[in-house]
Amino acid sequence: MTQPMGSDRRRGTLLVVDDEPEILTALEDLFEEDFRVHAARSGAEGLEVLRRAPDVDVIISDQRMPGMTGDAFLARAREISQAEALLLTGYAELDAVISAVNKGRIAFYAPKPWDPAALRAMVLSAMERHRLTRALETERALLRGLLDASSDPLSFKDRDGRFIRLNAAKAQALGGTVESLLGQRESTLLPPEPAAALVLAEQEVMRSGQGTDQTGQVPGEAGSRWVRVQRLPILGRDGQPTHLATIEHDLTVQRTLEERLRQAEKMQALGTMAGGVAHDFNNLLTAILGSLDLLLQSGTHDARGEMLLKTAITAAERGSSLTRRLLSFSRKRELQLRPADLNRMVQEMDALLSRSLGEQVTVRHTLGEHLWPALADQEQFALGLLNLCINSRDAMPDGGTITLSTRNVSVAEDEVPDLHPGDYVVLGVADTGTGMPPEVMAKAFEPFFTTKEVGKGTGLGLSMVYGLARQSGGTVTLDSQPGRGTLVEVYLPRSDWSGAPGQAPEGRAPACDSCRVLVVDDDAAVRGITTTFLNELGHSTLEAPDGAAALALLEGGERVDLLVTDVAMPGISGAELATQVRARWPDVPVLLLTGYADPSMQPEGFPVLRKPFRQTELARQVAAVLRRD
């Protein structure tokens, strides 16, 4: 009695074909405990069984059968099944056996009558061969699929570094084909230095039996690429490395995105710092400029004193201009975006550029026809263009040419870094100057970074333009090489608004000549200057150091005609205070003061006065607010 082979999952499937019923019964009895047995009484019937049961592992076929001999049946069976085959015959027909071997690819031959143990051993051996063949075919198919489907370069090498398998991506990277590279050593296809490094890396993996994972830069036709290379030893039966598998993954795009993210985070942190510095500086300038303004109006000084005061006021206003540039970089300045004709604006800058750049610099125009209207803050655009041209002039110490160009462009997805797809108007500023090396370009948009000597630059030119463009919905790109000049391109969104900016209504006369104004500011110096300005304008004032104190005064019954409040304050911000006052005391108009013009901190519908301000600016804004109410 034969022993079962185990679970049904491990049992094989057997097809026996014989025209004698007694033989079929004997074979079924011999193998029924170890196999699922299918029986057929002719070659034609056996072919039908194979079509219905493609999982047959082994076929036992008699040779002498009517209609179709065993060798002919097995040859036909090969077209349907890859099962192992045994020829069973009671006659020593050499020609039939040879035909079965050649056409039916039989694995064994057994005579009748058979030895049960020997026949069973043959069938079990045939089944094992069949399963190993199928497993090998599966492994080969998986390997082929992996090699063909992967876009990463993959390769397998022998102990001497010769390719035994590689995919098309690897062959393309080496400038050859899969067929031409089989049997070659990769080191012979590389320059001497990288070839030596490759050999050492592969020898170390084969020596240690440990895989490696390395990331580095490799040269390429389009510049260097970041590549991650994994080398894995393939171990033999004795546990020693026999082959080497290599997987290469191009990390260039990932590294570029990571670098852009780090740059964006750095720029955001610097922008936040710049905005905070501008806020504090604007408060200081408000106190300084306000005090100088009051002194100038007092008339208690001689001509020399008046000249000194005017000089100090001019210096303070220059400081105010510097903070505006800081806020432009940090994207904390609320831009007045309007449709703009860049061609007209560039042409209108000609006279100013001529005076600013000097006689050694020639300015040329290459302005596009039928230019779309761009969405831009025209005042800041003019300032940005002037800064870019001055940077170009400074990069041409012996003189040169600046070319100003404009063009329409439709940007596709991922075509320009950090820019959404859509229509844009591009302003280009190209010079013939010294250019910039890569390490300088990497920092060109950072605030305060400058290559000029001390006292010759603030480092806010490019950073300011970058901030303006980003806040406008565009971006700035930079192309430069040492000795070949620099091209800066500013992308501004195409405007879909064809109307002109509306004119402010004239309004009616101020609601009161002498109003009661509540001034709220956490900076005592700024609060003092603001109340002094208002008092000299004929208004009476109340002061509060924060939003909570202001609300307490109003809730206590204090009557006010106007609330003037700073935006950035601890506790209750000026924005929150303005919103609460409008909801609870709708007849009280509000004017916001800010030295940190973050649009997200300002509620809609409230007028804003930027710090630092002069008394005349405050008077004009107060009158406008009261007229609207």
C-alpha positions as CSV (number, residue, x, y, z in Angstrom):
1,M,0.0,0.0,0.0
2,T,1.5,3.4,-0.9
3,Q,1.4,6.2,1.6
4,P,-0.5,9.5,0.9
5,M,1.8,12.4,-0.1
6,G,0.1,14.8,2.4
7,S,-2.6,17.4,2.0
8,D,-4.7,17.6,-1.1
9,R,-2.9,20.9,-2.0
10,R,0.3,18.9,-2.5
11,R,-1.3,16.0,-4.4
12,G,-0.5,15.9,-8.1
13,T,-2.8,15.4,-11.0
14,L,-2.3,12.4,-13.3
15,L,-3.8,11.5,-16.7
16,V,-3.6,7.8,-17.8
17,V,-4.5,6.9,-21.4
18,D,-5.0,3.3,-22.4
19,D,-7.5,1.5,-24.6
20,E,-7.7,-1.5,-22.2
21,P,-10.1,-1.0,-19.3
22,E,-8.2,-3.5,-17.0
23,I,-5.0,-1.4,-17.5
24,L,-6.8,1.8,-16.7
25,T,-8.3,0.3,-13.5
26,A,-4.9,-1.0,-12.4
27,L,-3.2,2.3,-12.9
28,E,-6.1,4.2,-11.1
29,D,-5.7,1.8,-8.1
30,L,-2.0,2.3,-8.0
31,F,-2.0,6.1,-7.9
32,E,-5.4,7.1,-6.4
33,E,-4.0,7.7,-2.9
34,D,-1.3,10.0,-4.2
35,F,-2.9,11.7,-7.2
36,R,-6.1,13.0,-8.6
37,V,-6.4,10.6,-11.5
38,H,-8.1,11.3,-14.9
39,A,-8.6,8.3,-17.2
40,A,-9.1,8.3,-21.0
41,R,-9.5,5.3,-23.4
42,S,-8.0,6.9,-26.5
43,G,-5.7,9.7,-27.6
44,A,-8.6,11.9,-28.7
45,E,-10.3,11.5,-25.3
46,G,-7.0,12.2,-23.6
47,L,-6.7,15.5,-25.5
48,E,-10.2,16.5,-24.4
49,V,-9.3,15.8,-20.8
50,L,-6.2,18.0,-21.1
51,R,-8.3,20.9,-22.5
52,R,-10.7,20.6,-19.5
53,A,-7.9,20.0,-16.9
54,P,-4.9,22.2,-17.7
55,D,-3.3,21.4,-14.3
56,V,-2.2,17.9,-15.2
57,D,1.3,17.3,-13.9
58,V,2.0,13.8,-15.5
59,I,0.7,11.9,-18.4
60,I,1.0,8.0,-18.7
61,S,0.1,6.8,-22.2
62,D,0.0,3.4,-23.8
63,Q,1.7,3.2,-27.2
64,R,-0.5,0.8,-29.1
65,M,-3.9,2.3,-29.3
66,P,-6.4,2.3,-32.1
67,G,-6.9,5.6,-33.9
68,M,-3.9,7.4,-32.4
69,T,-0.7,5.8,-31.2
70,G,0.9,6.9,-27.9
71,D,3.8,8.8,-29.5
72,A,1.4,10.7,-31.8
73,F,-0.9,11.5,-28.8
74,L,1.9,12.8,-26.7
75,A,3.1,15.0,-29.6
76,R,-0.4,16.5,-29.9
77,A,-0.6,16.8,-26.1
78,R,2.6,19.0,-26.1
79,E,0.5,21.7,-28.0
80,I,-1.9,21.8,-25.0
81,S,0.0,21.0,-21.9
82,Q,3.5,21.1,-20.5
83,A,2.9,18.1,-18.3
84,E,5.7,15.5,-18.0
85,A,5.0,12.3,-20.0
86,L,5.7,8.5,-19.7
87,L,5.3,6.0,-22.5
88,L,4.0,2.6,-21.4
89,T,4.1,-0.3,-23.9
90,G,4.3,-4.1,-24.0
91,Y,6.4,-4.1,-27.1
92,A,9.9,-3.0,-27.6
93,E,9.2,-0.6,-30.4
94,L,12.4,1.5,-30.7
95,D,11.0,3.7,-33.4
96,A,8.0,4.6,-31.3
97,V,10.1,5.4,-28.2
98,I,12.4,7.6,-30.3
99,S,9.4,9.4,-31.8
100,A,7.9,9.9,-28.3
101,V,11.2,11.3,-27.0
102,N,11.6,13.7,-30.0
103,K,8.0,14.8,-30.5
104,G,6.3,14.1,-27.2
105,R,9.4,14.9,-25.0
106,I,8.7,11.9,-22.7
107,A,10.7,11.8,-19.5
108,F,10.5,8.1,-18.9
109,Y,9.7,4.8,-20.7
110,A,8.2,1.8,-18.9
111,P,7.4,-1.7,-20.3
112,K,4.4,-3.8,-19.6
113,P,3.9,-5.5,-17.2
114,W,5.3,-2.8,-14.9
115,D,7.0,-3.0,-11.5
116,P,4.5,-0.9,-9.3
117,A,7.3,0.5,-7.1
118,A,9.4,1.5,-10.1
119,L,6.5,3.0,-12.0
120,R,5.4,4.9,-8.9
121,A,9.0,6.3,-8.5
122,M,9.0,7.3,-12.1
123,V,5.7,9.2,-11.8
124,L,6.7,10.9,-8.6
125,S,10.0,12.0,-10.1
126,A,8.2,13.3,-13.2
127,M,5.8,15.2,-11.1
128,E,8.6,16.8,-9.2
129,R,10.3,17.8,-12.4
130,H,7.1,19.3,-13.7
131,R,6.7,21.4,-10.6
132,L,10.3,22.5,-10.6
133,T,10.0,23.5,-14.3
134,R,6.9,25.5,-13.5
135,A,8.5,27.2,-10.5
136,L,11.5,28.1,-12.7
137,E,9.3,29.4,-15.4
138,T,7.5,31.6,-12.8
139,E,10.7,32.9,-11.5
140,R,11.9,33.7,-14.9
141,A,8.6,35.4,-15.8
142,L,8.8,37.5,-12.6
143,L,12.4,38.5,-13.3
144,R,11.5,39.4,-16.9
145,G,8.5,41.4,-15.8
146,L,10.6,43.2,-13.2
147,L,13.3,44.0,-15.6
148,D,11.0,45.1,-18.4
149,A,8.5,47.0,-16.3
150,S,10.9,48.9,-14.1
151,S,12.0,52.4,-15.2
152,D,14.9,52.2,-12.8
153,P,18.1,50.7,-14.1
154,L,18.4,47.1,-12.9
155,S,21.2,44.6,-13.5
156,F,22.6,41.2,-12.3
157,K,26.3,40.4,-12.6
158,D,28.5,37.4,-11.9
159,R,31.5,37.4,-9.5
160,D,33.7,39.0,-12.1
161,G,31.3,41.9,-12.7
162,R,30.0,40.8,-16.1
163,F,26.4,41.4,-16.9
164,I,24.2,38.3,-17.0
165,R,20.9,40.2,-16.9
166,L,20.0,43.9,-17.3
167,N,17.0,45.9,-18.3
168,A,16.6,48.4,-21.1
169,A,16.9,51.4,-18.7
170,K,20.3,50.2,-17.5
171,A,21.4,49.6,-21.1
172,Q,20.2,53.0,-22.2
173,A,22.1,54.7,-19.3
174,L,25.3,53.0,-20.5
175,G,24.6,53.9,-24.2
176,G,24.1,50.4,-25.5
177,T,21.5,47.7,-25.8
178,V,20.6,44.8,-23.6
179,E,22.0,42.3,-26.1
180,S,25.3,44.2,-26.7
181,L,26.0,44.6,-23.0
182,L,25.5,41.0,-21.9
183,G,28.8,39.5,-20.8
184,Q,30.5,42.9,-20.6
185,R,31.9,44.5,-17.5
186,E,30.4,47.9,-16.6
187,S,33.7,49.3,-15.5
188,T,35.0,49.0,-19.0
189,L,32.3,51.4,-20.2
190,L,33.1,54.2,-17.7
191,P,35.9,56.8,-17.3
192,P,38.8,55.7,-15.2
193,E,37.9,57.4,-11.9
194,P,34.2,56.2,-11.6
195,A,35.2,52.8,-13.0
196,A,37.7,52.3,-10.2
197,A,35.2,53.4,-7.6
198,L,32.6,51.0,-9.1
199,V,35.0,48.0,-9.0
200,L,35.9,48.7,-5.3
201,A,32.2,49.1,-4.3
202,E,31.2,45.8,-6.0
203,Q,34.2,43.9,-4.6
204,E,33.4,45.0,-1.1
205,V,29.8,43.7,-1.4
206,M,31.0,40.4,-2.8
207,R,33.7,40.1,-0.1
208,S,31.5,41.0,2.9
209,G,28.2,39.5,1.7
210,Q,26.5,42.6,2.9
211,G,24.4,44.9,0.7
212,T,25.1,48.7,0.4
213,D,22.9,51.7,-0.2
214,Q,24.7,54.8,-1.4
215,T,23.5,58.1,-2.7
216,G,25.6,60.5,-4.8
217,Q,25.9,62.7,-7.9
218,V,26.8,61.3,-11.3
219,P,27.6,63.4,-14.4
220,G,25.2,63.4,-17.3
221,E,24.6,65.1,-20.6
222,A,22.0,67.5,-19.0
223,G,24.1,68.1,-15.9
224,S,24.8,66.0,-12.8
225,R,22.1,63.8,-11.4
226,W,21.4,62.5,-7.9
227,V,21.3,58.7,-7.9
228,R,20.6,56.1,-5.2
229,V,22.5,52.8,-5.8
230,Q,21.6,49.6,-3.9
231,R,24.0,46.7,-4.4
232,L,22.7,43.3,-3.1
233,P,24.7,40.1,-2.9
234,I,22.9,36.9,-4.1
235,L,24.0,33.9,-2.0
236,G,24.6,30.4,-3.2
237,R,23.8,27.1,-1.4
238,D,26.9,27.5,0.7
239,G,25.9,31.0,1.9
240,Q,28.6,32.7,-0.1
241,P,27.9,35.5,-2.7
242,T,27.7,34.2,-6.2
243,H,26.1,37.1,-8.0
244,L,25.5,40.8,-7.5
245,A,22.2,42.6,-8.1
246,T,22.2,46.4,-8.6
247,I,19.2,48.8,-8.4
248,E,19.6,52.4,-9.3
249,H,17.0,55.1,-8.6
250,D,17.2,58.6,-10.0
251,L,16.6,61.0,-7.1
252,T,17.2,64.2,-9.1
253,V,13.5,65.3,-9.2
254,Q,13.1,64.4,-5.5
255,R,16.2,66.2,-4.5
256,T,15.2,69.3,-6.5
257,L,11.8,69.3,-4.8
258,E,13.4,68.9,-1.4
259,E,15.8,71.7,-2.1
260,R,12.9,74.0,-3.3
261,L,11.0,73.1,-0.1
262,R,14.0,73.9,2.1
263,Q,14.4,77.2,0.1
264,A,10.8,78.0,0.5
265,E,10.9,77.3,4.2
266,K,14.0,79.5,4.6
267,M,12.5,82.3,2.6
268,Q,9.3,82.0,4.7
269,A,11.3,82.2,7.9
270,L,13.3,85.2,6.6
271,G,10.1,86.8,5.4
272,T,8.5,86.5,8.8
273,M,11.7,88.0,10.4
274,A,11.7,90.8,7.9
275,G,8.1,91.6,8.6
276,G,8.7,91.7,12.3
277,V,11.7,94.0,11.9
278,A,9.6,96.2,9.6
279,H,6.8,96.4,12.2
280,D,9.1,97.5,15.0
281,F,11.1,99.8,12.8
282,N,7.9,101.5,11.5
283,N,6.8,102.2,15.0
284,L,10.1,103.8,15.8
285,L,10.0,105.8,12.5
286,T,6.4,106.9,13.3
287,A,7.6,108.4,16.6
288,I,10.8,109.9,15.0
289,L,9.1,111.3,11.9
290,G,6.1,112.6,13.8
291,S,8.3,114.4,16.3
292,L,10.4,115.9,13.6
293,D,7.3,117.0,11.7
294,L,5.9,118.7,14.9
295,L,9.3,120.4,15.4
296,L,9.3,121.7,11.9
297,Q,5.8,123.1,12.2
298,S,6.6,124.8,15.5
299,G,8.6,127.6,13.9
300,T,11.0,127.8,16.9
301,H,14.2,127.3,15.0
302,D,16.5,129.3,12.7
303,A,17.3,128.5,9.1
304,R,20.1,126.2,10.0
305,G,17.8,124.3,12.4
306,E,15.1,124.1,9.7
307,M,17.7,122.6,7.3
308,L,18.8,120.0,9.9
309,L,15.2,119.1,10.6
310,K,14.4,118.6,6.9
311,T,17.6,116.5,6.5
312,A,16.4,114.3,9.4
313,I,12.9,114.0,8.0
314,T,14.4,113.0,4.6
315,A,16.5,110.3,6.3
316,A,13.5,109.0,8.2
317,E,11.5,108.8,5.0
318,R,14.4,106.8,3.4
319,G,14.1,104.5,6.4
320,S,10.4,104.2,5.7
321,S,11.2,103.3,2.1
322,L,13.5,100.6,3.3
323,T,10.8,99.0,5.5
324,R,8.4,99.0,2.5
325,R,11.0,97.0,0.6
326,L,11.3,94.6,3.6
327,L,7.6,94.2,3.6
328,S,7.6,93.6,-0.2
329,F,10.1,90.8,0.3
330,S,8.1,89.2,3.2
331,R,4.9,89.5,1.2
332,K,3.3,91.4,4.0
333,R,2.6,94.5,2.1
334,E,-0.9,94.7,0.6
335,L,-0.4,95.4,-3.1
336,Q,-2.8,97.5,-5.2
337,L,-3.1,95.0,-8.1
338,R,-4.6,96.5,-11.3
339,P,-4.4,95.7,-15.0
340,A,-1.2,97.1,-16.3
341,D,0.3,97.6,-19.8
342,L,4.0,96.5,-19.2
343,N,5.1,97.9,-22.6
344,R,3.8,101.3,-21.7
345,M,5.3,101.2,-18.2
346,V,8.7,100.1,-19.5
347,Q,8.7,103.0,-22.0
348,E,7.7,105.5,-19.4
349,M,10.7,104.4,-17.3
350,D,13.2,105.4,-20.0
351,A,14.0,108.8,-18.7
352,L,14.4,107.7,-15.1
353,L,16.6,104.7,-16.2
354,S,18.8,107.0,-18.3
355,R,19.4,109.3,-15.4
356,S,20.0,106.4,-12.9
357,L,22.2,104.1,-15.0
358,G,24.7,106.6,-16.4
359,E,26.2,107.0,-19.9
360,Q,28.2,103.7,-19.9
361,V,25.0,101.6,-19.9
362,T,22.8,101.2,-23.0
363,V,19.2,100.2,-22.6
364,R,17.5,98.4,-25.4
365,H,13.9,97.2,-25.8
366,T,12.5,94.0,-27.2
367,L,8.9,94.5,-26.5
368,G,6.3,91.9,-27.5
369,E,3.4,92.9,-29.7
370,H,-0.3,92.4,-28.7
371,L,0.9,92.1,-25.1
372,W,-1.8,90.9,-22.6
373,P,-2.6,93.2,-19.6
374,A,-0.7,92.0,-16.6
375,L,-2.0,92.0,-13.0
376,A,0.5,94.3,-11.1
377,D,1.0,97.0,-8.6
378,Q,2.2,99.7,-11.0
379,E,4.1,101.8,-8.4
380,Q,5.9,98.7,-7.0
381,F,6.5,97.4,-10.5
382,A,8.3,100.6,-11.4
383,L,10.4,100.3,-8.2
384,G,11.2,96.7,-8.9
385,L,12.3,97.4,-12.5
386,L,14.5,100.2,-11.3
387,N,16.2,97.8,-8.8
388,L,16.8,95.1,-11.4
389,C,18.4,97.6,-13.8
390,I,20.6,99.0,-11.1
391,N,21.7,95.5,-10.2
392,S,22.5,94.9,-13.9
393,R,24.5,98.2,-14.0
394,D,26.5,97.2,-11.0
395,A,27.3,93.9,-12.6
396,M,28.8,95.8,-15.6
397,P,31.6,97.9,-14.1
398,D,33.0,98.8,-17.5
399,G,29.6,99.5,-19.0
400,G,27.4,97.3,-21.2
401,T,23.9,96.7,-22.5
402,I,20.7,96.0,-20.6
403,T,17.9,94.6,-22.7
404,L,14.3,94.9,-21.5
405,S,11.9,92.5,-23.0
406,T,8.2,91.5,-22.7
407,R,6.3,88.6,-24.0
408,N,3.2,86.5,-23.5
409,V,3.6,83.0,-22.3
410,S,1.2,80.1,-21.5
411,V,2.8,78.0,-18.7
412,A,2.1,74.3,-18.5
413,E,2.0,72.2,-15.3
414,D,5.5,71.9,-13.7
415,E,7.1,74.0,-16.6
416,V,8.2,76.8,-14.3
417,P,9.1,76.0,-10.7
418,D,6.5,77.3,-8.1
419,L,4.2,78.6,-10.8
420,H,0.6,77.4,-11.4
421,P,-0.3,76.7,-15.1
422,G,-1.9,79.5,-16.9
423,D,-1.3,82.7,-18.9
424,Y,1.4,85.1,-17.8
425,V,3.1,88.3,-19.0
426,V,6.9,88.1,-18.7
427,L,9.2,91.0,-18.2
428,G,12.9,90.2,-18.9
429,V,15.9,92.1,-17.7
430,A,19.1,90.8,-19.4
431,D,22.6,92.3,-19.0
432,T,26.0,91.7,-20.4
433,G,27.7,91.7,-17.0
434,T,29.9,89.4,-15.0
435,G,27.2,86.8,-14.3
436,M,26.8,84.7,-11.2
437,P,28.3,81.3,-10.2
438,P,25.8,78.6,-8.9
439,E,26.5,79.3,-5.2
440,V,25.6,83.0,-5.6
441,M,22.5,82.2,-7.6
442,A,21.3,79.9,-4.8
443,K,21.2,82.8,-2.5
444,A,20.2,85.6,-4.9
445,F,16.7,85.9,-3.6
446,E,17.6,85.9,0.1
447,P,17.1,89.3,1.8
448,F,20.3,91.1,2.8
449,F,22.5,88.9,0.6
450,T,24.7,91.0,-1.6
451,T,28.0,90.6,-3.4
452,K,28.7,94.3,-3.3
453,E,31.2,95.8,-0.9
454,V,30.0,97.2,2.5
455,G,27.9,100.3,2.1
456,K,27.1,99.7,-1.6
457,G,24.0,97.6,-1.4
458,T,21.2,96.5,1.0
459,G,20.7,93.1,-0.6
460,L,17.0,93.8,-1.0
461,G,16.7,94.3,-4.8
462,L,16.1,90.8,-6.1
463,S,14.4,89.7,-2.9
464,M,11.9,92.6,-3.1
465,V,11.1,91.8,-6.7
466,Y,10.7,88.1,-5.8
467,G,8.3,89.0,-3.0
468,L,6.3,91.3,-5.2
469,A,6.0,88.7,-8.0
470,R,5.0,86.0,-5.6
471,Q,2.4,88.2,-3.9
472,S,1.0,89.1,-7.3
473,G,0.5,85.4,-8.2
474,G,3.7,85.1,-10.3
475,T,7.3,84.3,-9.7
476,V,10.9,85.2,-10.7
477,T,13.4,83.0,-12.6
478,L,17.1,83.6,-12.8
479,D,19.5,82.4,-15.5
480,S,23.2,83.3,-15.2
481,Q,26.7,82.0,-15.9
482,P,30.0,83.6,-14.9
483,G,31.2,85.8,-17.8
484,R,28.0,85.5,-19.8
485,G,25.6,87.9,-18.1
486,T,22.3,87.5,-16.2
487,L,18.7,87.2,-17.3
488,V,16.0,87.9,-14.7
489,E,12.4,87.1,-15.8
490,V,9.4,88.3,-13.8
491,Y,6.2,86.3,-14.4
492,L,3.0,88.3,-13.7
493,P,-0.5,86.8,-14.2
494,R,-2.5,87.8,-17.2
495,S,-5.4,90.1,-16.1
496,D,-8.9,89.2,-17.2
497,W,-10.3,92.5,-16.0
498,S,-10.6,95.1,-18.8
499,G,-12.1,97.9,-16.8
500,A,-10.2,100.8,-15.3
501,P,-9.8,101.3,-11.6
502,G,-12.8,103.1,-10.1
503,Q,-12.4,106.7,-9.0
504,A,-12.9,107.4,-5.3
505,P,-16.1,109.3,-4.6
506,E,-15.7,112.9,-3.7
507,G,-18.1,112.5,-0.8
508,R,-19.5,115.2,1.4
509,A,-17.8,117.5,3.9
510,P,-16.3,116.1,7.1
511,A,-19.0,115.1,9.6
512,C,-17.4,117.3,12.3
513,D,-14.7,119.9,12.5
514,S,-13.7,118.9,16.0
515,C,-14.3,115.2,16.7
516,R,-13.7,113.1,19.7
517,V,-11.2,110.4,18.7
518,L,-10.2,107.2,20.6
519,V,-6.6,106.3,19.9
520,V,-5.5,102.7,20.6
521,D,-1.9,101.6,20.3
522,D,0.3,99.4,22.5
523,D,3.4,101.6,21.7
524,A,3.2,104.6,23.9
525,A,5.5,106.8,21.6
526,V,3.3,106.1,18.6
527,R,0.1,106.7,20.6
528,G,1.5,110.0,21.8
529,I,2.5,111.2,18.3
530,T,-0.9,110.2,16.9
531,T,-2.9,112.0,19.6
532,T,-0.6,115.1,19.3
533,F,-1.3,115.2,15.5
534,L,-5.0,114.9,16.1
535,N,-5.0,117.5,18.9
536,E,-3.2,120.0,16.6
537,L,-5.8,119.3,13.9
538,G,-8.5,120.4,16.4
539,H,-9.8,117.1,17.6
540,S,-10.1,115.9,21.2
541,T,-8.6,112.5,22.0
542,L,-8.9,109.6,24.4
543,E,-6.0,107.1,24.7
544,A,-6.1,103.3,25.3
545,P,-3.0,101.0,25.5
546,D,-4.8,97.9,24.2
547,G,-8.1,96.6,22.8
548,A,-9.5,95.6,26.2
549,A,-9.0,99.1,27.6
550,A,-10.7,100.6,24.5
551,L,-13.7,98.3,24.9
552,A,-13.9,99.2,28.6
553,L,-14.0,102.9,27.7
554,L,-16.8,102.4,25.2
555,E,-18.8,100.1,27.4
556,G,-18.4,102.8,30.2
557,G,-20.4,105.2,28.0
558,E,-17.6,107.3,26.5
559,R,-18.8,109.0,23.4
560,V,-16.4,108.9,20.4
561,D,-16.8,110.1,16.8
562,L,-13.8,108.0,15.5
563,L,-11.7,105.0,16.5
564,V,-8.1,105.0,15.4
565,T,-6.4,101.7,16.3
566,D,-3.2,99.9,15.6
567,V,-3.6,96.5,14.0
568,A,-0.9,94.4,15.6
569,M,-1.5,94.5,19.4
570,P,-1.2,91.8,22.1
571,G,-4.5,90.4,23.4
572,I,-7.3,91.8,21.4
573,S,-5.8,92.8,18.0
574,G,-6.8,95.9,16.2
575,A,-8.7,93.8,13.6
576,E,-10.7,92.1,16.3
577,L,-11.4,95.4,18.0
578,A,-12.6,97.0,14.8
579,T,-14.9,94.1,14.1
580,Q,-16.4,94.3,17.6
581,V,-16.9,98.0,17.5
582,R,-18.6,97.8,14.1
583,A,-21.0,95.1,15.4
584,R,-21.8,96.9,18.8
585,W,-21.4,100.6,17.9
586,P,-22.1,100.7,14.1
587,D,-22.2,104.6,14.1
588,V,-18.5,104.8,15.1
589,P,-16.1,104.8,12.1
590,V,-12.8,103.0,12.4
591,L,-9.3,103.8,10.9
592,L,-6.6,101.1,11.1
593,L,-2.9,102.0,11.6
594,T,-0.3,99.4,10.7
595,G,3.4,99.1,10.3
596,Y,3.1,95.4,9.4
597,A,0.8,95.2,6.5
598,D,-0.2,91.5,6.6
599,P,-3.5,91.3,4.6
600,S,-4.6,88.3,6.7
601,M,-4.6,90.5,9.8
602,Q,-6.8,93.1,8.4
603,P,-10.6,92.7,8.2
604,E,-12.2,93.7,5.0
605,G,-14.1,97.0,4.7
606,F,-11.8,99.2,7.0
607,P,-9.5,101.9,5.7
608,V,-5.8,101.5,6.5
609,L,-3.1,104.1,7.1
610,R,0.5,102.8,6.8
611,K,3.2,103.7,9.4
612,P,5.1,105.9,9.5
613,F,2.9,108.7,8.5
614,R,3.0,112.5,8.4
615,Q,0.5,114.8,10.0
616,T,-0.9,115.7,6.6
617,E,-1.5,112.1,5.7
618,L,-3.3,111.4,9.0
619,A,-5.5,114.5,8.5
620,R,-6.4,113.5,4.9
621,Q,-7.3,109.9,6.0
622,V,-9.3,111.0,9.0
623,A,-11.3,113.5,6.8
624,A,-11.9,110.7,4.2
625,V,-13.2,108.3,6.9
626,L,-15.5,110.9,8.4
627,R,-16.8,111.8,5.0
628,R,-17.7,108.2,4.2
629,D,-19.6,108.0,7.4
